[in-house]
């Protein structure tokens, strides 16, 4: 009985993960390509809506966090060179939502509180990502920029800390709203379900992790890259030009040579524009006791370069780690450590992904009729549960 229950949870998680990942891909590409502000927050909000709505249909504990694991791992096939950040964000969102739904017993109040906290994790994740990327010096620059604009507009209504708390309140508020909307969508799904249908589909048997035939992997390099993170940061922070720059040139050149096929982020002009902007802002706003009258502070420019070198190193080393994590040996590791259920649900979700994406309505419809569109999508995709169950029975027979 327990095995069947576990199987059902993973099958349902595969349904949720497949739809969640497909919306992340389609809607995420649309938002990022148009450079729409707060794209990550919009995606996090729709993820919460989706999870809360599914929770109204399938109320078993443990499904949401499994769906988060599946969606995060499906994110690993994204063409983006940096995937660890979004993967961690997706998992945090699902884990917090699951935890607080359990604590508050999955009622409307529980959905509101859990959704508010889950969405606020997107803000926490963003702040931590920026600090990891650029170091604590970036906090001082942001603070000085805020104070500078306060002087321009002659307003000291909120201190920098109070301003951050205000932003946090906004995230909590919209998270709570998304929880209410998720409950509403879930109830609407329950009414639509009797009339929902999904055409019969055939599984393609595609590989779980599609990879380039030329890509080579090395578990030793995976370990080496992880251990290299603190060493690289120490070398950059200790002496920027004598140790940091030579190390960065050697490591980046080697990594670029080894992972040329999918090493894409360094080719994007926007990445270099961001680094240049950091140096300029640091020169303008990094206050020092000496040289306070100069337009560009030399110490500020130095710290701007340090932050840029640090960011470049983090992007490069995380790219290397992200690629090595796709090693087929890791797939074997899942089986060897009794994680076959995870692998099986991932396989089902990946196989259904092209069909789900093909059946998604135009992106504009998400914005014109978000509640109706999501309700219909969820009701239709719940039919995948029966298809997945039939497929697993075929595989066992």
MOPE-V453082 format. One record per backbone hydrogen bond with DSSP energy under -0.5 kcal/mol. CO is the residue of the C=O (numbers start at 1). NH is the residue of the N-H. Records with the same first field share a line. If there is no record, write none. Layout:
# MOPE-V453082
CO = NH + NH
This chain:
# MOPE-V453082
1 = 5
2 = 6
3 = 7
4 = 8
5 = 9
6 = 10
7 = 11
8 = 12
9 = 13
10 = 14
11 = 15
12 = 16
13 = 17
14 = 18
15 = 19
16 = 20
17 = 21
18 = 22
19 = 23
20 = 24
21 = 25
22 = 26
23 = 27 + 28
24 = 28
25 = 29
26 = 30
27 = 31
28 = 32
29 = 33
30 = 34
31 = 36
32 = 35
36 = 39
38 = 42
39 = 43
40 = 44
41 = 45
42 = 46
43 = 47
44 = 48
45 = 49
46 = 50
47 = 51
48 = 52
49 = 53
50 = 54
51 = 55
52 = 56
53 = 56 + 57
54 = 57 + 58
57 = 59
60 = 63
62 = 66
63 = 67
64 = 68
65 = 69
66 = 70
67 = 71
68 = 72
69 = 73
70 = 74
71 = 75
73 = 76
74 = 77
75 = 78
81 = 83
83 = 87
84 = 88
85 = 89
86 = 90
87 = 91
88 = 92
89 = 93
90 = 94
91 = 95
92 = 96
93 = 97
94 = 98
95 = 99
96 = 100
97 = 101
98 = 102
99 = 103
100 = 104
101 = 106
102 = 105
104 = 107
107 = 111
108 = 112
109 = 113
110 = 114
111 = 115
112 = 116
113 = 117
114 = 118
115 = 119
116 = 120
117 = 121
119 = 122 + 123
120 = 124
121 = 125
122 = 126
123 = 127
124 = 128
125 = 129
126 = 130
127 = 131
128 = 132
129 = 133
130 = 134
131 = 135
135 = 138
136 = 139 + 140
137 = 141
138 = 142
139 = 143
140 = 144
141 = 145
142 = 146
143 = 147
144 = 148
145 = 149
146 = 150
147 = 151
148 = 152
149 = 153
150 = 155
151 = 154
159 = 163
160 = 164
161 = 165
162 = 166
163 = 167
164 = 168
165 = 169
166 = 170
167 = 171
168 = 172
169 = 173
170 = 174
171 = 175
172 = 176
173 = 177
174 = 178
175 = 179
176 = 180
177 = 181
178 = 182
179 = 183
180 = 184
181 = 185
182 = 186
183 = 187
184 = 188
185 = 189
186 = 190
187 = 191
188 = 192
189 = 193
192 = 195 + 196
193 = 196
212 = 215
218 = 222
219 = 223
220 = 224
221 = 225
222 = 226
223 = 227
224 = 228
225 = 229
226 = 229
227 = 231
228 = 232
229 = 233
230 = 234
231 = 235
232 = 236
233 = 237
234 = 238
235 = 239 + 244
239 = 243 + 244
240 = 245
243 = 247
244 = 248
245 = 249
246 = 250
247 = 251
248 = 252
249 = 253
250 = 254
251 = 255
252 = 256
253 = 257
254 = 258
255 = 259
257 = 260
259 = 262 + 263
260 = 263
262 = 264
264 = 267
265 = 268
267 = 269
268 = 271 + 272
269 = 273
270 = 274
271 = 275
272 = 276
273 = 277
274 = 278
275 = 279
276 = 280
277 = 281
278 = 282
279 = 283
280 = 284
281 = 285
282 = 286
283 = 297
285 = 287
295 = 297
297 = 301
298 = 302
299 = 303
300 = 304
301 = 305
302 = 306
303 = 307
304 = 308
305 = 309
306 = 310
307 = 311
308 = 312
309 = 313
310 = 314
311 = 315
312 = 316
313 = 317
314 = 318
315 = 319
316 = 320
317 = 321
318 = 322
319 = 323
320 = 324
321 = 325
323 = 326
324 = 327
327 = 330 + 331
328 = 332
329 = 333
330 = 334
331 = 335
332 = 336
333 = 337
334 = 339
335 = 338
339 = 343
340 = 344
341 = 345
342 = 346
343 = 347
344 = 348
345 = 349
346 = 350
347 = 351
348 = 352
349 = 353
350 = 354
352 = 356
353 = 357
354 = 358
355 = 359
356 = 360
357 = 360
362 = 365 + 366
363 = 366 + 367
364 = 368
365 = 369
369 = 373
370 = 374
371 = 375
372 = 376
373 = 377
374 = 378
375 = 379
376 = 380
377 = 381
378 = 382
380 = 383
381 = 384
382 = 385
383 = 386 + 387
384 = 388
385 = 389
386 = 390
387 = 391
388 = 392
389 = 393
390 = 394
391 = 395
392 = 396
393 = 397
